[in-house]
Amino acid sequence: MSGTLLTENATGLNFGLSENQIMIADMIRKFGKEHILPKMMEWDESQHFPVEVFKKMGELGLMGVLVPTEYGGSGFSYTEYVTAISELGKICGSIALSMAAHNSLCTGHIMAFGNEEQKKKYLPKLATAEWIGAWGLTETGTGSDAGGMNTVAVKDGDHWVLNGSKNFITHAISGNVAVVIVRTGEKGDSHGMTAFVIEKGTKGFSSGKKENKLGMRASETAELIFTDCRVHESQILGKVGDGFVQAMKVLDGGRISIASLALGIAKGAFEAAVKYSKERQQFGKPISNFQGIAFKLADMATEIEAAELLTFQAADLKNRGQKVTKESAFAKYYASEVCVRVANDAVQVFGGYGYTKDFPAEKYYRDSKLCTIGEGTSEIQKLVIARELLK
Ligand SMILES: Cc1cc2nc3c(=O)[nH]c(=O)nc-3n(C[C@H](O)[C@H](O)[C@H](O)COP(=O)(O)OP(=O)(O)OC[C@H]3O[C@@H](n4cnc5c(N)ncnc54)[C@H](O)[C@@H]3O)c2cc1C
């Protein structure tokens, strides 16, 4: 089977963690203890997006993990990136989701398709979190069917005039810059869309309704609005008409980050469940002694391991510059479904306490669901996989 762990695509398996991965995981654990855990539930409750935390993460190199050092980034590979997001996801899904969106989507798009001038202008600011990035593809009427978008840009001399709105955009309010993909040609033409990079403060560019969400509540999700917004043609990323194709490539990488996020949430929920199952006594013994609970833990652990292998496989192929459309969809689809199952089982292990906010299981449970939706639903991942298989 092409593209799996056993193919000519892979150079071999390496299950060890590199020094960089160990260092990053350690750093994130310490950072989480000090800067995230004490306030996490407060942010979750009030839907507060803690910009200051991302600024600190910028100082640690976590907001430009994949950005080459010449542009002020950390210059790491996808392998370290998976470790960083999954480790953060264990602590707080919201912070990890925002980190993933900033790194993979906005920054990733500019890194992959910006010209030298655009890279020099934006990447150092994004990599250090001096600026927070947003990425707008989705619209109210077009989510899975993103190519059917209605936001348009019409050429006017050396400018383009944008009208319309983007929905469900991470960092739509707090973002300093956004990459947006809008229609510049005919509907139904995959070359009828173009990507623009637009700075906050540009006349006619504003943000709208903030969503009140089930989970990922400290990750800001809102609307981007364009009203006769004039943007110079120098703000186009790549060529006119390439926007949708670029977006699909950006999502190939982005899905590895959502798989990593799912992996992290699943591991966090699992570790909490294991710990609790050893402490909680019923019928005179720890509940982990009951086979009904122990088997649940065994299933959770097995699925997490499998999700981790798929995620690192996609990362490895990406590192080697190979096409990862199918492998990132494998990872995203499987890891996110596992994440929801594991988080659900974790609540069950906690019993009634899992249903309260005094214990961590309920937040993992609420946060987990986003993973099967964002950056392409599970159904869309299956479409992507099937399309690749049946080529
Ligand atoms: C917290 C959050 C953050 C987000 N951040 C961003 C962001 O930063 N930038 C951005 O551009 N977008 C973002 N999104 C949008 C996200 O990518 C979309 O929500 C997602 O792609 C699904 O689109 P939709 O919500 O319109 O669902 P729909 O497309 O309306 O889907 C509804 C249901 O129909 C199913 N369905 C649709 N088409 C098919 C089909 N052909 N076959 C089978 N089933 C199908 C779907 O799988 C789903 O179950 C975010 C969403 C959330 C919730």
The ligand as an SDF file (V2000), in Angstrom:
LIG
                    3D

 53 58  0  0  0  0  0  0  0  0999 V2000
  -13.2390   26.4430   16.5040 C   0  0  0  0  0  0  0  0  0  0  0  0
  -13.1410   26.5380   15.0170 C   0  0  0  0  0  0  0  0  0  0  0  0
  -12.0500   27.1670   14.4300 C   0  0  0  0  0  0  0  0  0  0  0  0
  -11.9610   27.3040   13.0440 C   0  0  0  0  0  0  0  0  0  0  0  0
  -10.9200   27.9990   12.4990 N   0  0  0  0  0  0  0  0  0  0  0  0
  -10.9300   28.2570   11.1550 C   0  0  0  0  0  0  0  0  0  0  0  0
   -9.9400   29.1200   10.6020 C   0  0  0  0  0  0  0  0  0  0  0  0
   -9.0480   29.6310   11.2840 O   0  0  0  0  0  0  0  0  0  0  0  0
  -10.0020   29.3790    9.2590 N   0  0  0  0  0  0  0  0  0  0  0  0
  -10.9640   28.8430    8.4540 C   0  0  0  0  0  0  0  0  0  0  0  0
  -10.9670   29.1220    7.2620 O   0  0  0  0  0  0  0  0  0  0  0  0
  -11.9210   28.0110    8.9650 N   0  0  0  0  0  0  0  0  0  0  0  0
  -11.9320   27.7190   10.2940 C   0  0  0  0  0  0  0  0  0  0  0  0
  -12.9020   26.9060   10.8390 N   0  0  0  0  0  0  0  0  0  0  0  0
  -13.9400   26.3660    9.9620 C   0  0  0  0  0  0  0  0  0  0  0  0
  -13.8710   24.8520    9.7620 C   0  0  0  0  0  0  0  0  0  0  0  0
  -12.8010   24.5430    8.9260 O   0  0  0  0  0  0  0  0  0  0  0  0
  -15.2410   24.4180    9.1960 C   0  0  0  0  0  0  0  0  0  0  0  0
  -16.1630   24.5300   10.2470 O   0  0  0  0  0  0  0  0  0  0  0  0
  -15.2090   23.0140    8.6560 C   0  0  0  0  0  0  0  0  0  0  0  0
  -14.4370   22.9590    7.4860 O   0  0  0  0  0  0  0  0  0  0  0  0
  -16.6150   22.4840    8.3370 C   0  0  0  0  0  0  0  0  0  0  0  0
  -17.3750   23.3960    7.6100 O   0  0  0  0  0  0  0  0  0  0  0  0
  -18.8550   23.7490    8.0990 P   0  0  0  0  0  0  0  0  0  0  0  0
  -18.7630   24.0960    9.5330 O   0  0  0  0  0  0  0  0  0  0  0  0
  -19.4290   24.7720    7.1890 O   0  0  0  0  0  0  0  0  0  0  0  0
  -19.6670   22.4030    7.9820 O   0  0  0  0  0  0  0  0  0  0  0  0
  -20.4330   21.8690    6.6610 P   0  0  0  0  0  0  0  0  0  0  0  0
  -19.5180   21.9040    5.5070 O   0  0  0  0  0  0  0  0  0  0  0  0
  -21.7410   22.5590    6.5380 O   0  0  0  0  0  0  0  0  0  0  0  0
  -20.6770   20.3560    7.0590 O   0  0  0  0  0  0  0  0  0  0  0  0
  -21.7980   19.9170    7.8270 C   0  0  0  0  0  0  0  0  0  0  0  0
  -21.7660   18.3850    7.8540 C   0  0  0  0  0  0  0  0  0  0  0  0
  -21.9260   17.8730    6.5200 O   0  0  0  0  0  0  0  0  0  0  0  0
  -20.8410   17.0140    6.2180 C   0  0  0  0  0  0  0  0  0  0  0  0
  -20.5100   17.1240    4.7950 N   0  0  0  0  0  0  0  0  0  0  0  0
  -20.3180   18.2420    4.0500 C   0  0  0  0  0  0  0  0  0  0  0  0
  -20.0070   17.9220    2.7980 N   0  0  0  0  0  0  0  0  0  0  0  0
  -19.9580   16.5770    2.7250 C   0  0  0  0  0  0  0  0  0  0  0  0
  -19.6900   15.6340    1.6900 C   0  0  0  0  0  0  0  0  0  0  0  0
  -19.3580   16.0270    0.4570 N   0  0  0  0  0  0  0  0  0  0  0  0
  -19.7500   14.3160    1.9880 N   0  0  0  0  0  0  0  0  0  0  0  0
  -20.0820   13.9050    3.2340 C   0  0  0  0  0  0  0  0  0  0  0  0
  -20.3530   14.7460    4.2580 N   0  0  0  0  0  0  0  0  0  0  0  0
  -20.2840   16.0510    3.9980 C   0  0  0  0  0  0  0  0  0  0  0  0
  -19.6890   17.4960    7.0990 C   0  0  0  0  0  0  0  0  0  0  0  0
  -18.7090   16.4960    7.2730 O   0  0  0  0  0  0  0  0  0  0  0  0
  -20.4340   17.8360    8.3750 C   0  0  0  0  0  0  0  0  0  0  0  0
  -20.6520   16.6700    9.1140 O   0  0  0  0  0  0  0  0  0  0  0  0
  -12.9950   26.7470   12.2150 C   0  0  0  0  0  0  0  0  0  0  0  0
  -14.0780   26.0830   12.8100 C   0  0  0  0  0  0  0  0  0  0  0  0
  -14.1750   25.9890   14.1790 C   0  0  0  0  0  0  0  0  0  0  0  0
  -15.3790   25.3140   14.7720 C   0  0  0  0  0  0  0  0  0  0  0  0
  1  2  1  0
  2  3  1  0
  2 52  2  0
  3  4  2  0
  4  5  1  0
  4 50  1  0
  5  6  2  0
  6  7  1  0
  6 13  1  0
  7  8  2  0
  7  9  1  0
  9 10  1  0
 10 11  2  0
 10 12  1  0
 12 13  2  0
 13 14  1  0
 14 15  1  0
 14 50  1  0
 15 16  1  0
 16 17  1  0
 16 18  1  0
 18 19  1  0
 18 20  1  0
 20 21  1  0
 20 22  1  0
 22 23  1  0
 23 24  1  0
 24 25  2  0
 24 26  1  0
 24 27  1  0
 27 28  1  0
 28 29  2  0
 28 30  1  0
 28 31  1  0
 31 32  1  0
 32 33  1  0
 33 34  1  0
 33 48  1  0
 34 35  1  0
 35 36  1  0
 35 46  1  0
 36 37  1  0
 36 45  1  0
 37 38  2  0
 38 39  1  0
 39 40  1  0
 39 45  2  0
 40 41  1  0
 40 42  2  0
 42 43  1  0
 43 44  2  0
 44 45  1  0
 46 47  1  0
 46 48  1  0
 48 49  1  0
 50 51  2  0
 51 52  1  0
 52 53  1  0
M  END
$$$$
